[in-house]
Amino acid sequence: MPPNDLLITDRNKIRKVWEKTENDVIKDIQIIKEWLKTQKHLPEIPTDNMIEFFLVNCKFSIEKTKQTLDMYYTVPNLVPDLYKNINPCTSDVDVAYETANFVCVPVLTPSLHRLTIVQYKDFENGDVKKMSAHGLKNLYEIRIHEDLSMGEIYLVDCTHVKFSVVAKITPLFLKQVAFVLERVHSLRTHSIHFIYAPSYYHHTINLFKSLLKKKLSDRNYGKIKCLSIKTDLTNWRQCK
């Protein structure tokens, strides 16, 4: 693995989990490419790495991969309020950076999952909508080009989340996030952990869980503790 890779993965190990050889993957990618050529409403033919990313996330189901790829390209038009003005090269997403830190642990877990840590900042004017859009779109763009894993583990540190920030979270917004997670990220989302959440955030977490389908909701945890996650990311396995 080249040392300058942003995210370190192991394609051979992941393919082995699904009992796929390199030739099997090449054949599946070609099937998806041929289908994509017939989908005139889609803006591009994804790269081989992108297609393999979606194949893995869809457990190498060709039909599910087609559906998820189609949704990946069309979902910004279905929930435009969530996706508008989030170009990472503009000042529009500054509030997302001010609301929370995002850290993708560069190595996979022993189970070949990718751990992403989200840490709310001590910021009264934070915008969870911008923060979530940044994570669901901009960071996801990096992963589909460079990453391959058995799924995503989210660790959300709520130590510094402000009541003023939580008060801006509406049921409609939570429903939009749930829609994107289920239709684009569903098989990729292994679990979501909210840690050190203040009491005024519990209702929002429970409401969010209620909007998810049971399969995904069962992976969403709200009451766990974690040791030294903020100061030493190399010790993230200490979470329990």
C-alpha positions in Angstrom: 0.0 0.0 0.0 1.6 3.3 -1.1 2.5 5.5 2.0 0.6 8.5 0.7 -2.8 6.9 0.7 -5.3 8.8 2.8 -7.1 5.7 4.0 -5.4 2.4 4.3 -7.4 -0.6 3.2 -6.9 -4.2 2.2 -8.9 -5.1 -0.9 -7.7 -8.7 -0.9 -8.9 -9.4 2.6 -12.3 -7.8 1.9 -12.7 -9.7 -1.3 -11.8 -12.9 0.6 -14.6 -12.3 3.1 -17.1 -12.2 0.1 -15.3 -15.2 -1.5 -14.5 -13.1 -4.6 -11.4 -13.3 -6.7 -9.9 -10.4 -8.6 -11.4 -11.8 -11.8 -14.8 -12.1 -10.2 -14.7 -8.4 -9.2 -13.6 -7.4 -12.7 -16.5 -9.2 -14.2 -19.0 -7.7 -11.8 -17.6 -4.2 -12.4 -18.0 -4.7 -16.2 -21.6 -5.8 -15.7 -22.3 -2.6 -13.8 -20.5 -0.5 -16.4 -22.6 -1.9 -19.2 -25.8 -1.1 -17.2 -24.6 2.4 -16.5 -24.2 3.1 -20.2 -28.0 2.6 -20.6 -28.8 5.0 -17.8 -28.8 8.3 -19.6 -30.0 10.3 -16.6 -26.8 9.5 -14.7 -24.0 12.1 -15.1 -21.0 9.8 -15.4 -19.5 6.3 -15.6 -17.9 5.8 -12.2 -14.3 4.5 -11.9 -13.6 0.9 -11.1 -12.7 1.7 -7.5 -16.0 3.5 -7.1 -18.0 0.6 -8.5 -16.2 -1.9 -6.3 -16.9 0.3 -3.3 -20.6 0.1 -4.0 -20.4 -3.6 -4.8 -18.9 -4.4 -1.5 -21.4 -2.2 0.4 -24.2 -4.0 -1.4 -22.7 -7.5 -0.6 -21.9 -7.9 -4.3 -25.6 -8.0 -5.2 -25.7 -6.6 -8.8 -29.3 -5.4 -8.5 -28.8 -3.7 -5.2 -25.6 -2.1 -6.5 -27.5 -0.7 -9.4 -30.2 0.7 -7.2 -27.7 2.3 -4.7 -25.6 3.8 -7.5 -28.7 5.3 -9.0 -29.8 6.7 -5.6 -26.3 8.1 -5.0 -26.6 10.3 -8.0 -30.2 11.3 -7.6 -30.6 11.8 -3.9 -29.3 15.4 -3.9 -32.3 16.2 -6.1 -34.7 14.4 -3.7 -33.5 16.2 -0.6 -32.1 19.4 -2.0 -32.3 21.3 1.4 -29.7 18.8 2.8 -27.3 19.0 -0.1 -27.3 22.7 -1.2 -24.3 24.9 -0.6 -21.9 22.3 0.7 -19.0 22.7 -1.8 -15.9 22.1 0.4 -14.0 24.7 -1.5 -16.3 27.6 -0.6 -17.1 29.4 2.6 -20.5 27.8 2.7 -19.2 24.9 4.7 -17.2 27.0 7.2 -20.0 26.5 9.7 -19.7 22.7 9.3 -16.0 22.9 10.3 -16.9 25.2 13.2 -19.6 22.8 14.4 -17.6 19.6 14.6 -14.3 17.9 13.9 -14.3 14.8 11.6 -11.6 12.2 11.9 -11.5 9.0 9.8 -9.1 6.6 11.5 -6.7 5.7 8.6 -6.4 2.0 9.5 -9.3 -0.5 9.4 -10.5 -2.2 12.6 -9.6 -5.9 13.0 -13.1 -6.6 11.6 -12.2 -4.5 8.5 -14.6 -1.7 9.4 -13.8 2.0 9.1 -14.1 4.1 12.2 -15.1 7.7 11.8 -15.1 10.0 14.9 -17.3 13.1 15.0 -16.6 15.5 17.8 -18.9 18.4 18.5 -17.1 21.7 19.2 -17.9 24.2 21.9 -19.8 26.5 19.4 -23.1 28.2 20.2 -23.9 28.9 16.6 -23.2 25.4 15.2 -25.3 24.1 12.3 -26.0 20.3 12.5 -27.6 20.4 9.0 -24.4 21.7 7.4 -22.3 19.4 9.6 -24.3 16.3 8.5 -24.4 17.3 4.9 -20.6 17.7 4.9 -20.3 14.2 6.4 -22.9 12.5 4.2 -21.6 14.1 0.9 -18.1 15.6 1.0 -16.4 13.0 3.2 -18.4 10.2 1.5 -16.9 11.4 -1.8 -13.4 10.7 -0.5 -14.4 7.3 0.7 -16.0 6.1 -2.6 -12.8 7.0 -4.4 -10.2 5.8 -2.0 -11.7 3.5 0.6 -12.9 -0.1 0.9 -14.2 -1.6 4.1 -16.8 -3.9 5.5 -18.8 -1.0 6.8 -18.7 2.3 8.8 -18.6 2.7 12.5 -19.5 6.2 13.6 -18.5 7.5 17.1 -20.2 10.8 17.9 -18.7 12.7 20.9 -21.4 14.9 22.2 -19.4 16.3 25.2 -19.5 19.9 23.9 -22.8 20.0 22.0 -24.8 23.1 22.9 -28.5 23.2 23.6 -28.7 26.0 21.1 -27.4 23.6 18.5 -29.7 20.8 19.4 -32.7 23.1 19.4 -32.2 23.7 15.7 -32.6 20.0 14.8 -36.0 19.4 13.4 -37.9 16.1 12.7 -37.9 16.9 9.0 -34.1 17.2 9.1 -33.7 13.9 11.0 -36.1 12.2 8.5 -33.9 13.4 5.6 -30.7 12.1 7.2 -32.5 8.8 7.9 -33.5 8.6 4.3 -30.0 9.1 3.0 -28.5 6.6 5.5 -31.0 4.0 4.5 -31.1 4.5 0.7 -27.4 5.3 0.1 -25.5 4.2 3.2 -27.6 1.5 4.7 -25.4 -1.6 4.2 -22.3 0.5 4.9 -23.5 1.8 8.3 -22.4 -0.9 10.8 -23.2 1.1 13.9 -23.6 4.6 15.3 -22.5 5.4 18.8 -23.4 8.7 20.7 -21.1 9.1 23.7 -21.3 11.6 26.5 -24.6 12.9 25.3 -26.2 15.5 27.6 -29.8 14.8 28.8 -31.2 17.4 26.4 -29.8 15.5 23.5 -31.4 12.1 24.4 -34.8 13.0 23.0 -33.2 13.9 19.6 -31.2 10.6 19.5 -34.3 8.6 20.4 -36.4 10.4 17.7 -33.7 9.8 15.2 -33.7 6.1 16.0 -37.4 5.9 15.7 -37.2 7.3 12.1 -34.8 4.5 11.0 -35.8 1.1 9.9 -35.5 -1.5 12.6 -32.4 -3.1 11.0 -30.5 0.1 11.1 -32.0 1.4 14.3 -30.8 -1.7 16.1 -27.2 -0.6 15.2 -27.7 2.8 16.7 -26.5 3.1 20.3 -27.0 6.1 22.6 -25.5 5.2 26.0 -21.9 4.0 25.9 -18.7 5.2 27.5 -15.3 5.6 25.9 -11.8 5.9 27.3 -9.5 8.7 26.2 -10.9 8.9 22.7 -10.3 12.6 22.5 -6.7 12.6 23.4 -5.3 9.4 21.9 -6.8 8.1 18.7 -4.4 5.2 18.6 -6.2 3.8 21.7 -9.6 3.8 20.0 -9.9 0.1 20.6 -10.4 0.9 24.3 -14.0 1.9 23.6 -16.5 -0.4 25.4 
